[in-house]
Amino acid sequence: MIEINTDRAKQFIAEDDFNQAYKQAEKAFKLVQQGRGEGSEWLGWRELLADPNDAVLEQIDSLATAIREKADVFIVCGIGGSYLGARAVIEALSSFFGSDGPEIIFAGHQMSGKYLKDLVDYLEEPNNDDEPKSVFLNVISKSGTTLETALSFRVLRKWMTKKYPGDVDDRIICTTSEEGGALNELIDEHGYKKFIIPYDIGGRFSVLTPVGLFPIAVGGIDIRTLFYEAVSKYEELEEDPGQVLEYATAKFALFNKGKTLDVITTFEPQLQALGGWLQQLLGESEGKQGKGMFPATATYSTDLHSIGQFIQQGSRNMMETFITVKSADKSVTIEKLPGDHDGLNYLSGLTFHEINTQAFKGTLQAHTNGDVPSIVVSLDKLNAQHVGEFIYFYELLTAVYCYCLGVNPFDQPGVEDYKREMYQLLGKN
C-alpha cells in the first residue's frame, strides 16, 4: 500500500489557491483518462496495464530464468529510460552485497572510455571458480543509434564476438522497436533474440515493458507481482484518483507560489536509484516552456551532512518529497555496552530502522519549521508489490501534474538541442 500525505505542503497554500489548483488537477486527470491531452499518442503505458499481455511476461520470465542459470555477468546497455527504471527496481529489491544470480552491470549510460576499458578488463578476469566469466548482454535502444549506448555496444559486441565465437549470437539480446532502426538490421543478420519496445511508450515510461522487466527478471525479482500490482493500482486510480489529485494539486499550487526546486529524498539508501528514475520521469516531463520544478535528489541522513544546512536555511524556492518505508525486513538491534563509552546506551533495544524512522520524523519537522513544504510518500514495505504500485502512481501523477502546468508530458524537444550541437562538433553530417 502507498500513502500520500500532503499536510505539510497544504499548510503553505491558501485554501482558495488549493481549491483552484484542485479544479485544474481534475481537468488534467480527465485529459489523461480520456486521451485528449497533448501527446496522448504516447499513453501506451496505461494501455498495457488496461490489457495485460501474459504471453510477453512468460517470454521474459522464461529467457531470464535460462540466463540466470548460465550467466556470471549480465550487462544492461542503455541510457535514460532504457536503464534507470530497471536499475531502480533491482537496487530497491536486492541485497546490498552479493546475490544468488548473475552480477548485473550497467553500460552505455555515459561516454567514459576508462569505465568501458575497466569493464572489459573485469570481464576478462576469471570468476570465483577460476573459470572464464559467462557474460550475457542486453542492449536497449529504439533507434539503435543513441550515441552513448551505440558506442558501448560496438565495443562490447566486438569483445563478446572474440570471447564466445561459438555462441555469441545467443548471448546478445536486443530490446528495440518492432521494425526499423540499426538494431533490427543486426537482429536480421545475426538472429539475436529480441523484445519489442511498444511504439506508443516513451523511454521514461517504459519500466513496465520489456525495457525494464527483462533486466529486472534476470535480477531474480518477481515481475508478475511487480506488473500486476501496477495493474491493480491502475484500476484503483481509475475509480478513485484522489491521492493523485491531492499530490498534483499541492505541487502545482506550490509551483504557482514560486517553488522551482523539488528535493526528492529518502532515508533508505537502496532507494537512491529510484530517486534517479523519478528525476528523469519528472524532469524530462515538466521542464518545458520555462515551467516546472527542478527535481534534485538526496539520500538522507548522508546528505544532511552536506546539503542539510542549505535546505534548512537557504533560498526558500524549494519543496521536498520524502519517499519512506514503514517496515524493514532486515535490520540490526542496538545492544547495551558496559561503560557506555560512546553514550549510545540510551538507544539499546532499538533497531536501526526505528532510529532511522525517528531521524526522518525529526528532519521532516525541522524542515517544515524552516519553511520547506513537504509531501510524504510512504510504502508499507520494500517488495515487488509496493514498488509496482509506486511506479504506476508516479507515472500517472507526472502526466496529471504536467497537464496542470500546460505542457506536453511526453515529449523532450530540449534533449535534441544538445545532440544537435554535439553532433555538429563531432563532424556528423
TORKOL-4160 file (C-alpha; in steps of 0.2 Angstrom, whole numbers, padded with zeros to 4 digits, m for minus):
429
<pt num="1" X="0000" Y="0000" Z="0000"/>
<pt num="2" X="0006" Y="0018" Z="m0004"/>
<pt num="3" X="0000" Y="0033" Z="0007"/>
<pt num="4" X="0002" Y="0051" Z="0002"/>
<pt num="5" X="0002" Y="0064" Z="0015"/>
<pt num="6" X="0001" Y="0082" Z="0008"/>
<pt num="7" X="m0002" Y="0091" Z="0025"/>
<pt num="8" X="0015" Y="0099" Z="0027"/>
<pt num="9" X="0013" Y="0106" Z="0009"/>
<pt num="10" X="m0005" Y="0112" Z="0011"/>
<pt num="11" X="m0001" Y="0122" Z="0026"/>
<pt num="12" X="0009" Y="0134" Z="0015"/>
<pt num="13" X="m0005" Y="0135" Z="0002"/>
<pt num="14" X="m0020" Y="0147" Z="0005"/>
<pt num="15" X="m0037" Y="0137" Z="0004"/>
<pt num="16" X="m0043" Y="0147" Z="m0011"/>
<pt num="17" X="m0027" Y="0143" Z="m0021"/>
<pt num="18" X="m0028" Y="0125" Z="m0016"/>
<pt num="19" X="m0046" Y="0124" Z="m0022"/>
<pt num="20" X="m0042" Y="0132" Z="m0039"/>
<pt num="21" X="m0027" Y="0121" Z="m0042"/>
<pt num="22" X="m0038" Y="0106" Z="m0037"/>
<pt num="23" X="m0050" Y="0110" Z="m0051"/>
<pt num="24" X="m0036" Y="0111" Z="m0063"/>
<pt num="25" X="m0030" Y="0094" Z="m0057"/>
<pt num="26" X="m0047" Y="0086" Z="m0060"/>
<pt num="27" X="m0047" Y="0093" Z="m0078"/>
<pt num="28" X="m0029" Y="0087" Z="m0081"/>
<pt num="29" X="m0034" Y="0069" Z="m0075"/>
<pt num="30" X="m0049" Y="0069" Z="m0087"/>
<pt num="31" X="m0037" Y="0073" Z="m0101"/>
<pt num="32" X="m0026" Y="0058" Z="m0097"/>
<pt num="33" X="m0041" Y="0046" Z="m0094"/>
<pt num="34" X="m0050" Y="0051" Z="m0110"/>
<pt num="35" X="m0034" Y="0053" Z="m0120"/>
<pt num="36" X="m0037" Y="0070" Z="m0125"/>
<pt num="37" X="m0022" Y="0079" Z="m0120"/>
<pt num="38" X="m0007" Y="0085" Z="m0130"/>
<pt num="39" X="0004" Y="0070" Z="m0133"/>
<pt num="40" X="m0010" Y="0057" Z="m0130"/>
<pt num="41" X="m0002" Y="0046" Z="m0143"/>
<pt num="42" X="0011" Y="0041" Z="m0130"/>
<pt num="43" X="m0002" Y="0034" Z="m0117"/>
<pt num="44" X="0003" Y="0016" Z="m0121"/>
<pt num="45" X="0010" Y="0014" Z="m0103"/>
<pt num="46" X="m0008" Y="0015" Z="m0097"/>
<pt num="47" X="m0015" Y="0004" Z="m0111"/>
<pt num="48" X="m0003" Y="m0011" Z="m0107"/>
<pt num="49" X="m0010" Y="m0011" Z="m0089"/>
<pt num="50" X="m0028" Y="m0010" Z="m0095"/>
<pt num="51" X="m0025" Y="m0025" Z="m0106"/>
<pt num="52" X="m0011" Y="m0036" Z="m0099"/>
<pt num="53" X="m0001" Y="m0047" Z="m0111"/>
<pt num="54" X="0003" Y="m0063" Z="m0101"/>
<pt num="55" X="0012" Y="m0070" Z="m0116"/>
<pt num="56" X="0025" Y="m0057" Z="m0116"/>
<pt num="57" X="0028" Y="m0059" Z="m0097"/>
<pt num="58" X="0030" Y="m0078" Z="m0100"/>
<pt num="59" X="0043" Y="m0075" Z="m0114"/>
<pt num="60" X="0053" Y="m0063" Z="m0102"/>
<pt num="61" X="0052" Y="m0074" Z="m0087"/>
<pt num="62" X="0057" Y="m0089" Z="m0097"/>
<pt num="63" X="0073" Y="m0081" Z="m0105"/>
<pt num="64" X="0078" Y="m0073" Z="m0089"/>
<pt num="65" X="0077" Y="m0089" Z="m0080"/>
<pt num="66" X="0088" Y="m0098" Z="m0093"/>
<pt num="67" X="0101" Y="m0083" Z="m0092"/>
<pt num="68" X="0101" Y="m0084" Z="m0073"/>
<pt num="69" X="0107" Y="m0102" Z="m0074"/>
<pt num="70" X="0121" Y="m0098" Z="m0086"/>
<pt num="71" X="0127" Y="m0081" Z="m0083"/>
<pt num="72" X="0140" Y="m0074" Z="m0071"/>
<pt num="73" X="0138" Y="m0056" Z="m0078"/>
<pt num="74" X="0123" Y="m0048" Z="m0086"/>
<pt num="75" X="0126" Y="m0031" Z="m0094"/>
<pt num="76" X="0112" Y="m0019" Z="m0097"/>
<pt num="77" X="0117" Y="m0007" Z="m0111"/>
<pt num="78" X="0106" Y="0008" Z="m0112"/>
<pt num="79" X="0104" Y="0026" Z="m0106"/>
<pt num="80" X="0090" Y="0036" Z="m0099"/>
<pt num="81" X="0073" Y="0027" Z="m0098"/>
<pt num="82" X="0082" Y="0012" Z="m0105"/>
<pt num="83" X="0091" Y="0008" Z="m0089"/>
<pt num="84" X="0085" Y="0020" Z="m0075"/>
<pt num="85" X="0069" Y="0010" Z="m0071"/>
<pt num="86" X="0077" Y="m0007" Z="m0071"/>
<pt num="87" X="0091" Y="m0001" Z="m0060"/>
<pt num="88" X="0079" Y="0007" Z="m0048"/>
<pt num="89" X="0069" Y="m0008" Z="m0045"/>
<pt num="90" X="0084" Y="m0020" Z="m0045"/>
<pt num="91" X="0093" Y="m0010" Z="m0032"/>
<pt num="92" X="0077" Y="m0007" Z="m0021"/>
<pt num="93" X="0073" Y="m0025" Z="m0020"/>
<pt num="94" X="0091" Y="m0034" Z="m0020"/>
<pt num="95" X="0104" Y="m0036" Z="m0007"/>
<pt num="96" X="0117" Y="m0023" Z="m0005"/>
<pt num="97" X="0131" Y="m0036" Z="m0006"/>
<pt num="98" X="0130" Y="m0051" Z="m0017"/>
<pt num="99" X="0116" Y="m0060" Z="m0025"/>
<pt num="100" X="0111" Y="m0078" Z="m0030"/>
<pt num="101" X="0111" Y="m0074" Z="m0048"/>
<pt num="102" X="0122" Y="m0065" Z="m0061"/>
<pt num="103" X="0130" Y="m0049" Z="m0057"/>
<pt num="104" X="0121" Y="m0035" Z="m0066"/>
<pt num="105" X="0132" Y="m0021" Z="m0073"/>
<pt num="106" X="0126" Y="m0006" Z="m0082"/>
<pt num="107" X="0134" Y="0001" Z="m0098"/>
<pt num="108" X="0130" Y="0013" Z="m0112"/>
<pt num="109" X="0124" Y="0027" Z="m0100"/>
<pt num="110" X="0139" Y="0038" Z="m0102"/>
<pt num="111" X="0154" Y="0040" Z="m0113"/>
<pt num="112" X="0169" Y="0036" Z="m0101"/>
<pt num="113" X="0182" Y="0027" Z="m0110"/>
<pt num="114" X="0190" Y="0022" Z="m0093"/>
<pt num="115" X="0174" Y="0014" Z="m0087"/>
<pt num="116" X="0172" Y="0004" Z="m0103"/>
<pt num="117" X="0190" Y="m0001" Z="m0103"/>
<pt num="118" X="0189" Y="m0006" Z="m0084"/>
<pt num="119" X="0173" Y="m0016" Z="m0088"/>
<pt num="120" X="0181" Y="m0026" Z="m0102"/>
<pt num="121" X="0197" Y="m0029" Z="m0091"/>
<pt num="122" X="0185" Y="m0035" Z="m0077"/>
<pt num="123" X="0175" Y="m0046" Z="m0089"/>
<pt num="124" X="0192" Y="m0054" Z="m0094"/>
<pt num="125" X="0196" Y="m0059" Z="m0076"/>
<pt num="126" X="0190" Y="m0077" Z="m0070"/>
<pt num="127" X="0176" Y="m0079" Z="m0059"/>
<pt num="128" X="0177" Y="m0086" Z="m0041"/>
<pt num="129" X="0179" Y="m0104" Z="m0048"/>
<pt num="130" X="0194" Y="m0098" Z="m0058"/>
<pt num="131" X="0184" Y="m0101" Z="m0074"/>
<pt num="132" X="0181" Y="m0088" Z="m0088"/>
<pt num="133" X="0166" Y="m0077" Z="m0084"/>
<pt num="134" X="0150" Y="m0081" Z="m0093"/>
<pt num="135" X="0143" Y="m0065" Z="m0100"/>
<pt num="136" X="0126" Y="m0060" Z="m0107"/>
<pt num="137" X="0122" Y="m0043" Z="m0114"/>
<pt num="138" X="0105" Y="m0034" Z="m0116"/>
<pt num="139" X="0106" Y="m0019" Z="m0127"/>
<pt num="140" X="0091" Y="m0007" Z="m0126"/>
<pt num="141" X="0088" Y="0007" Z="m0139"/>
<pt num="142" X="0073" Y="0011" Z="m0150"/>
<pt num="143" X="0084" Y="0018" Z="m0164"/>
<pt num="144" X="0100" Y="0008" Z="m0161"/>
<pt num="145" X="0110" Y="0024" Z="m0164"/>
<pt num="146" X="0109" Y="0033" Z="m0147"/>
<pt num="147" X="0127" Y="0039" Z="m0146"/>
<pt num="148" X="0132" Y="0033" Z="m0128"/>
<pt num="149" X="0123" Y="0016" Z="m0130"/>
<pt num="150" X="0128" Y="0013" Z="m0148"/>
<pt num="151" X="0147" Y="0016" Z="m0144"/>
<pt num="152" X="0147" Y="0005" Z="m0129"/>
<pt num="153" X="0138" Y="m0009" Z="m0138"/>
<pt num="154" X="0150" Y="m0008" Z="m0153"/>
<pt num="155" X="0165" Y="m0011" Z="m0140"/>
<pt num="156" X="0156" Y="m0024" Z="m0130"/>
<pt num="157" X="0149" Y="m0034" Z="m0145"/>
<pt num="158" X="0167" Y="m0034" Z="m0153"/>
<pt num="159" X="0173" Y="m0041" Z="m0136"/>
<pt num="160" X="0160" Y="m0054" Z="m0135"/>
<pt num="161" X="0162" Y="m0060" Z="m0153"/>
<pt num="162" X="0180" Y="m0063" Z="m0149"/>
<pt num="163" X="0177" Y="m0071" Z="m0132"/>
<pt num="164" X="0162" Y="m0083" Z="m0137"/>
<pt num="165" X="0164" Y="m0087" Z="m0156"/>
<pt num="166" X="0153" Y="m0102" Z="m0155"/>
<pt num="167" X="0138" Y="m0095" Z="m0147"/>
<pt num="168" X="0139" Y="m0076" Z="m0146"/>
<pt num="169" X="0123" Y="m0073" Z="m0155"/>
<pt num="170" X="0114" Y="m0082" Z="m0141"/>
<pt num="171" X="0122" Y="m0071" Z="m0128"/>
<pt num="172" X="0116" Y="m0054" Z="m0135"/>
<pt num="173" X="0098" Y="m0049" Z="m0133"/>
<pt num="174" X="0091" Y="m0033" Z="m0141"/>
<pt num="175" X="0076" Y="m0023" Z="m0134"/>
<pt num="176" X="0071" Y="m0011" Z="m0148"/>
<pt num="177" X="0057" Y="m0005" Z="m0159"/>
<pt num="178" X="0046" Y="m0018" Z="m0169"/>
<pt num="179" X="0054" Y="m0013" Z="m0186"/>
<pt num="180" X="0067" Y="0000" Z="m0192"/>
<pt num="181" X="0082" Y="0006" Z="m0183"/>
<pt num="182" X="0100" Y="0000" Z="m0183"/>
<pt num="183" X="0097" Y="m0015" Z="m0170"/>
<pt num="184" X="0084" Y="m0023" Z="m0181"/>
<pt num="185" X="0097" Y="m0024" Z="m0195"/>
<pt num="186" X="0109" Y="m0033" Z="m0183"/>
<pt num="187" X="0095" Y="m0044" Z="m0177"/>
<pt num="188" X="0091" Y="m0050" Z="m0195"/>
<pt num="189" X="0109" Y="m0053" Z="m0199"/>
<pt num="190" X="0114" Y="m0062" Z="m0183"/>
<pt num="191" X="0097" Y="m0069" Z="m0176"/>
<pt num="192" X="0098" Y="m0061" Z="m0159"/>
<pt num="193" X="0084" Y="m0063" Z="m0148"/>
<pt num="194" X="0073" Y="m0048" Z="m0147"/>
<pt num="195" X="0060" Y="m0040" Z="m0136"/>
<pt num="196" X="0049" Y="m0026" Z="m0143"/>
<pt num="197" X="0048" Y="m0008" Z="m0136"/>
<pt num="198" X="0030" Y="m0003" Z="m0139"/>
<pt num="199" X="0029" Y="0012" Z="m0151"/>
<pt num="200" X="0017" Y="0022" Z="m0140"/>
<pt num="201" X="0028" Y="0022" Z="m0124"/>
<pt num="202" X="0042" Y="0034" Z="m0122"/>
<pt num="203" X="0058" Y="0029" Z="m0113"/>
<pt num="204" X="0054" Y="0036" Z="m0096"/>
<pt num="205" X="0038" Y="0027" Z="m0095"/>
<pt num="206" X="0044" Y="0011" Z="m0101"/>
<pt num="207" X="0050" Y="0002" Z="m0085"/>
<pt num="208" X="0034" Y="m0010" Z="m0086"/>
<pt num="209" X="0038" Y="m0015" Z="m0103"/>
<pt num="210" X="0052" Y="m0027" Z="m0108"/>
<pt num="211" X="0064" Y="m0012" Z="m0107"/>
<pt num="212" X="0063" Y="m0014" Z="m0088"/>
<pt num="213" X="0055" Y="m0031" Z="m0085"/>
<pt num="214" X="0068" Y="m0041" Z="m0093"/>
<pt num="215" X="0083" Y="m0035" Z="m0083"/>
<pt num="216" X="0073" Y="m0035" Z="m0068"/>
<pt num="217" X="0068" Y="m0053" Z="m0071"/>
<pt num="218" X="0086" Y="m0058" Z="m0073"/>
<pt num="219" X="0089" Y="m0049" Z="m0056"/>
<pt num="220" X="0078" Y="m0063" Z="m0049"/>
<pt num="221" X="0063" Y="m0051" Z="m0045"/>
<pt num="222" X="0046" Y="m0057" Z="m0047"/>
<pt num="223" X="0040" Y="m0047" Z="m0062"/>
<pt num="224" X="0022" Y="m0054" Z="m0062"/>
<pt num="225" X="0019" Y="m0047" Z="m0045"/>
<pt num="226" X="0028" Y="m0031" Z="m0050"/>
<pt num="227" X="0017" Y="m0029" Z="m0065"/>
<pt num="228" X="0000" Y="m0035" Z="m0059"/>
<pt num="229" X="0002" Y="m0024" Z="m0043"/>
<pt num="230" X="0004" Y="m0009" Z="m0056"/>
<pt num="231" X="m0012" Y="m0016" Z="m0064"/>
<pt num="232" X="m0021" Y="m0015" Z="m0048"/>
<pt num="233" X="m0015" Y="0002" Z="m0045"/>
<pt num="234" X="m0021" Y="0007" Z="m0062"/>
<pt num="235" X="m0038" Y="0000" Z="m0059"/>
<pt num="236" X="m0039" Y="0008" Z="m0041"/>
<pt num="237" X="m0035" Y="0026" Z="m0048"/>
<pt num="238" X="m0047" Y="0025" Z="m0062"/>
<pt num="239" X="m0061" Y="0023" Z="m0049"/>
<pt num="240" X="m0054" Y="0035" Z="m0036"/>
<pt num="241" X="m0039" Y="0046" Z="m0042"/>
<pt num="242" X="m0040" Y="0056" Z="m0025"/>
<pt num="243" X="m0022" Y="0053" Z="m0020"/>
<pt num="244" X="m0015" Y="0058" Z="m0037"/>
<pt num="245" X="m0026" Y="0074" Z="m0037"/>
<pt num="246" X="m0021" Y="0079" Z="m0020"/>
<pt num="247" X="m0002" Y="0077" Z="m0024"/>
<pt num="248" X="m0004" Y="0085" Z="m0041"/>
<pt num="249" X="m0014" Y="0100" Z="m0033"/>
<pt num="250" X="m0001" Y="0103" Z="m0020"/>
<pt num="251" X="0014" Y="0103" Z="m0031"/>
<pt num="252" X="0005" Y="0114" Z="m0044"/>
<pt num="253" X="0000" Y="0126" Z="m0031"/>
<pt num="254" X="0017" Y="0127" Z="m0024"/>
<pt num="255" X="0024" Y="0130" Z="m0041"/>
<pt num="256" X="0012" Y="0144" Z="m0043"/>
<pt num="257" X="0019" Y="0151" Z="m0027"/>
<pt num="258" X="0036" Y="0152" Z="m0034"/>
<pt num="259" X="0044" Y="0135" Z="m0029"/>
<pt num="260" X="0056" Y="0130" Z="m0043"/>
<pt num="261" X="0065" Y="0115" Z="m0034"/>
<pt num="262" X="0059" Y="0098" Z="m0028"/>
<pt num="263" X="0071" Y="0089" Z="m0017"/>
<pt num="264" X="0067" Y="0071" Z="m0019"/>
<pt num="265" X="0074" Y="0062" Z="m0004"/>
<pt num="266" X="0074" Y="0046" Z="0006"/>
<pt num="267" X="0081" Y="0039" Z="0021"/>
<pt num="268" X="0083" Y="0022" Z="0013"/>
<pt num="269" X="0100" Y="0020" Z="0003"/>
<pt num="270" X="0093" Y="0006" Z="m0008"/>
<pt num="271" X="0080" Y="0019" Z="m0015"/>
<pt num="272" X="0094" Y="0031" Z="m0021"/>
<pt num="273" X="0092" Y="0024" Z="m0039"/>
<pt num="274" X="0073" Y="0026" Z="m0038"/>
<pt num="275" X="0076" Y="0044" Z="m0035"/>
<pt num="276" X="0086" Y="0044" Z="m0051"/>
<pt num="277" X="0071" Y="0036" Z="m0060"/>
<pt num="278" X="0060" Y="0049" Z="m0053"/>
<pt num="279" X="0072" Y="0063" Z="m0058"/>
<pt num="280" X="0071" Y="0058" Z="m0076"/>
<pt num="281" X="0052" Y="0055" Z="m0076"/>
<pt num="282" X="0048" Y="0072" Z="m0068"/>
<pt num="283" X="0062" Y="0082" Z="m0075"/>
<pt num="284" X="0060" Y="0077" Z="m0094"/>
<pt num="285" X="0041" Y="0078" Z="m0092"/>
<pt num="286" X="0038" Y="0095" Z="m0084"/>
<pt num="287" X="0054" Y="0105" Z="m0088"/>
<pt num="288" X="0047" Y="0115" Z="m0104"/>
<pt num="289" X="0042" Y="0132" Z="m0109"/>
<pt num="290" X="0051" Y="0140" Z="m0094"/>
<pt num="291" X="0040" Y="0129" Z="m0082"/>
<pt num="292" X="0042" Y="0115" Z="m0069"/>
<pt num="293" X="0052" Y="0112" Z="m0054"/>
<pt num="294" X="0070" Y="0105" Z="m0055"/>
<pt num="295" X="0070" Y="0088" Z="m0047"/>
<pt num="296" X="0085" Y="0086" Z="m0036"/>
<pt num="297" X="0089" Y="0070" Z="m0027"/>
<pt num="298" X="0096" Y="0067" Z="m0010"/>
<pt num="299" X="0099" Y="0052" Z="0001"/>
<pt num="300" X="0097" Y="0055" Z="0020"/>
<pt num="301" X="0104" Y="0055" Z="0033"/>
<pt num="302" X="0121" Y="0055" Z="0022"/>
<pt num="303" X="0116" Y="0071" Z="0013"/>
<pt num="304" X="0110" Y="0080" Z="0028"/>
<pt num="305" X="0129" Y="0082" Z="0032"/>
<pt num="306" X="0132" Y="0091" Z="0016"/>
<pt num="307" X="0116" Y="0100" Z="0010"/>
<pt num="308" X="0106" Y="0099" Z="0025"/>
<pt num="309" X="0111" Y="0117" Z="0030"/>
<pt num="310" X="0106" Y="0124" Z="0014"/>
<pt num="311" X="0089" Y="0115" Z="0014"/>
<pt num="312" X="0086" Y="0121" Z="0032"/>
<pt num="313" X="0091" Y="0140" Z="0030"/>
<pt num="314" X="0095" Y="0143" Z="0011"/>
<pt num="315" X="0084" Y="0150" Z="m0003"/>
<pt num="316" X="0066" Y="0147" Z="0000"/>
<pt num="317" X="0062" Y="0142" Z="m0018"/>
<pt num="318" X="0061" Y="0123" Z="m0014"/>
<pt num="319" X="0049" Y="0109" Z="m0008"/>
<pt num="320" X="0054" Y="0092" Z="m0003"/>
<pt num="321" X="0047" Y="0075" Z="m0007"/>
<pt num="322" X="0051" Y="0061" Z="0006"/>
<pt num="323" X="0050" Y="0043" Z="0000"/>
<pt num="324" X="0048" Y="0032" Z="0016"/>
<pt num="325" X="0047" Y="0014" Z="0020"/>
<pt num="326" X="0036" Y="0009" Z="0036"/>
<pt num="327" X="0044" Y="m0008" Z="0040"/>
<pt num="328" X="0060" Y="m0016" Z="0036"/>
<pt num="329" X="0063" Y="m0035" Z="0033"/>
<pt num="330" X="0081" Y="m0034" Z="0039"/>
<pt num="331" X="0089" Y="m0023" Z="0052"/>
<pt num="332" X="0101" Y="m0023" Z="0067"/>
<pt num="333" X="0096" Y="m0020" Z="0085"/>
<pt num="334" X="0107" Y="m0009" Z="0096"/>
<pt num="335" X="0115" Y="m0019" Z="0111"/>
<pt num="336" X="0119" Y="m0011" Z="0128"/>
<pt num="337" X="0138" Y="m0010" Z="0131"/>
<pt num="338" X="0147" Y="m0009" Z="0148"/>
<pt num="339" X="0154" Y="0008" Z="0151"/>
<pt num="340" X="0143" Y="0016" Z="0138"/>
<pt num="341" X="0159" Y="0024" Z="0131"/>
<pt num="342" X="0150" Y="0032" Z="0116"/>
<pt num="343" X="0135" Y="0037" Z="0126"/>
<pt num="344" X="0123" Y="0027" Z="0115"/>
<pt num="345" X="0116" Y="0015" Z="0128"/>
<pt num="346" X="0100" Y="0026" Z="0128"/>
<pt num="347" X="0097" Y="0018" Z="0111"/>
<pt num="348" X="0099" Y="0000" Z="0117"/>
<pt num="349" X="0084" Y="m0011" Z="0111"/>
<pt num="350" X="0080" Y="m0001" Z="0096"/>
<pt num="351" X="0083" Y="m0006" Z="0078"/>
<pt num="352" X="0092" Y="0004" Z="0065"/>
<pt num="353" X="0076" Y="0006" Z="0056"/>
<pt num="354" X="0067" Y="0013" Z="0071"/>
<pt num="355" X="0081" Y="0025" Z="0074"/>
<pt num="356" X="0081" Y="0030" Z="0055"/>
<pt num="357" X="0062" Y="0032" Z="0056"/>
<pt num="358" X="0064" Y="0045" Z="0070"/>
<pt num="359" X="0078" Y="0053" Z="0060"/>
<pt num="360" X="0066" Y="0055" Z="0046"/>
<pt num="361" X="0052" Y="0062" Z="0058"/>
<pt num="362" X="0064" Y="0075" Z="0066"/>
<pt num="363" X="0071" Y="0080" Z="0049"/>
<pt num="364" X="0053" Y="0082" Z="0042"/>
<pt num="365" X="0048" Y="0093" Z="0057"/>
<pt num="366" X="0064" Y="0104" Z="0056"/>
<pt num="367" X="0062" Y="0107" Z="0038"/>
<pt num="368" X="0044" Y="0112" Z="0040"/>
<pt num="369" X="0050" Y="0124" Z="0054"/>
<pt num="370" X="0062" Y="0131" Z="0041"/>
<pt num="371" X="0048" Y="0134" Z="0029"/>
<pt num="372" X="0050" Y="0120" Z="0017"/>
<pt num="373" X="0034" Y="0112" Z="0011"/>
<pt num="374" X="0034" Y="0093" Z="0011"/>
<pt num="375" X="0025" Y="0079" Z="0003"/>
<pt num="376" X="0027" Y="0062" Z="0011"/>
<pt num="377" X="0025" Y="0046" Z="0001"/>
<pt num="378" X="0025" Y="0030" Z="0012"/>
<pt num="379" X="0027" Y="0012" Z="0006"/>
<pt num="380" X="0022" Y="m0001" Z="0019"/>
<pt num="381" X="0037" Y="m0012" Z="0014"/>
<pt num="382" X="0050" Y="m0013" Z="0001"/>
<pt num="383" X="0044" Y="m0028" Z="m0010"/>
<pt num="384" X="0038" Y="m0030" Z="m0028"/>
<pt num="385" X="0020" Y="m0027" Z="m0024"/>
<pt num="386" X="0023" Y="m0010" Z="m0017"/>
<pt num="387" X="0036" Y="m0005" Z="m0030"/>
<pt num="388" X="0024" Y="m0010" Z="m0044"/>
<pt num="389" X="0011" Y="0002" Z="m0036"/>
<pt num="390" X="0023" Y="0016" Z="m0034"/>
<pt num="391" X="0029" Y="0015" Z="m0052"/>
<pt num="392" X="0012" Y="0017" Z="m0060"/>
<pt num="393" X="0007" Y="0030" Z="m0046"/>
<pt num="394" X="0021" Y="0041" Z="m0051"/>
<pt num="395" X="0018" Y="0039" Z="m0070"/>
<pt num="396" X="0000" Y="0045" Z="m0068"/>
<pt num="397" X="0005" Y="0059" Z="m0056"/>
<pt num="398" X="0018" Y="0065" Z="m0068"/>
<pt num="399" X="0005" Y="0066" Z="m0083"/>
<pt num="400" X="m0008" Y="0074" Z="m0072"/>
<pt num="401" X="0004" Y="0087" Z="m0065"/>
<pt num="402" X="0011" Y="0092" Z="m0082"/>
<pt num="403" X="m0006" Y="0095" Z="m0089"/>
<pt num="404" X="m0009" Y="0106" Z="m0074"/>
<pt num="405" X="0006" Y="0116" Z="m0080"/>
<pt num="406" X="0000" Y="0116" Z="m0098"/>
<pt num="407" X="0015" Y="0106" Z="m0105"/>
<pt num="408" X="0016" Y="0090" Z="m0115"/>
<pt num="409" X="0021" Y="0077" Z="m0103"/>
<pt num="410" X="0028" Y="0065" Z="m0116"/>
<pt num="411" X="0040" Y="0075" Z="m0127"/>
<pt num="412" X="0058" Y="0081" Z="m0124"/>
<pt num="413" X="0062" Y="0094" Z="m0138"/>
<pt num="414" X="0076" Y="0101" Z="m0127"/>
<pt num="415" X="0086" Y="0085" Z="m0127"/>
<pt num="416" X="0088" Y="0087" Z="m0146"/>
<pt num="417" X="0097" Y="0103" Z="m0144"/>
<pt num="418" X="0112" Y="0096" Z="m0135"/>
<pt num="419" X="0113" Y="0082" Z="m0148"/>
<pt num="420" X="0112" Y="0094" Z="m0162"/>
<pt num="421" X="0127" Y="0104" Z="m0155"/>
<pt num="422" X="0137" Y="0089" Z="m0150"/>
<pt num="423" X="0135" Y="0080" Z="m0167"/>
<pt num="424" X="0140" Y="0096" Z="m0176"/>
<pt num="425" X="0156" Y="0097" Z="m0166"/>
<pt num="426" X="0159" Y="0079" Z="m0169"/>
<pt num="427" X="0158" Y="0082" Z="m0188"/>
<pt num="428" X="0142" Y="0071" Z="m0191"/>
<pt num="429" X="0133" Y="0076" Z="m0207"/>
